Amino acid sequence: MNSLVNFYGAIAWFMPIILICVLWDGIWKLIAMWKAGRNNHLAWFICIAIFNTLGILPIIYILLLRDKEDENQSKS
């Protein structure tokens, strides 16, 4: 019985960390998927949708896209 109480205590402490990770990943994923869809980057859109990387893949895409947008704006 004591081990069960310790287990529930560990879960109660761990749940806020999981919630923060889910929100972090969801926000970055939505932003990157929106940008990939808007720019017709189907391969990026599919990869971001499938792989859960805690926001790493969406952040990489956003940073790479930003460099290309800067180049396009400087040419105009």
Legacy VTK file of the C-alpha trace (Angstrom):
# vtk DataFile Version 3.0
C-alpha trace
ASCII
DATASET POLYDATA
POINTS 76 float
0.000 0.000 0.000
2.865 2.361 0.816
4.430 1.847 -2.617
1.113 2.730 -4.252
0.997 6.024 -2.353
4.576 6.783 -3.448
3.637 6.010 -7.049
0.710 8.443 -6.982
2.925 11.071 -5.396
5.463 10.686 -8.190
2.757 10.982 -10.845
1.314 14.100 -9.216
4.747 15.726 -9.366
5.411 14.603 -12.948
2.100 15.711 -14.511
2.924 19.470 -14.676
6.165 18.651 -16.508
4.270 16.530 -19.037
1.668 19.287 -19.504
4.377 21.893 -20.123
6.082 19.628 -22.690
2.775 18.977 -24.485
1.968 22.692 -24.664
5.523 23.557 -25.800
5.436 20.946 -28.578
1.900 21.821 -29.643
2.564 25.536 -30.009
5.743 25.073 -32.057
4.132 22.311 -34.126
1.092 24.441 -34.999
3.221 27.427 -36.012
5.562 25.337 -38.176
2.738 23.351 -39.791
0.887 26.574 -40.605
4.009 28.035 -42.235
4.783 24.800 -44.114
1.228 24.588 -45.418
1.209 28.225 -46.447
4.497 27.775 -48.340
3.471 24.474 -49.993
6.243 22.475 -48.279
4.435 19.134 -48.195
7.420 17.062 -47.017
8.051 19.378 -44.064
4.345 19.443 -43.221
4.160 15.633 -43.114
7.369 15.240 -41.084
6.296 17.828 -38.529
2.873 16.204 -38.254
4.247 12.686 -37.729
7.326 13.104 -35.544
7.053 14.286 -31.944
10.372 15.932 -31.126
9.325 18.331 -28.338
9.433 21.244 -30.758
12.933 20.626 -32.122
11.893 19.818 -35.710
9.378 22.699 -35.929
11.956 25.147 -34.552
14.515 23.963 -37.131
11.965 24.441 -39.918
11.012 27.918 -38.705
14.666 28.968 -38.480
15.442 27.608 -41.963
12.348 29.269 -43.402
13.262 32.593 -41.809
16.598 32.627 -43.647
14.870 31.991 -46.995
12.248 34.675 -46.307
15.025 37.192 -45.550
16.683 36.369 -48.891
13.385 36.760 -50.779
12.643 40.103 -49.128
16.110 41.471 -49.899
15.703 40.548 -53.608
12.415 42.458 -53.886
LINES 1 77
76 0 1 2 3 4 5 6 7 8 9 10 11 12 13 14 15 16 17 18 19 20 21 22 23 24 25 26 27 28 29 30 31 32 33 34 35 36 37 38 39 40 41 42 43 44 45 46 47 48 49 50 51 52 53 54 55 56 57 58 59 60 61 62 63 64 65 66 67 68 69 70 71 72 73 74 75
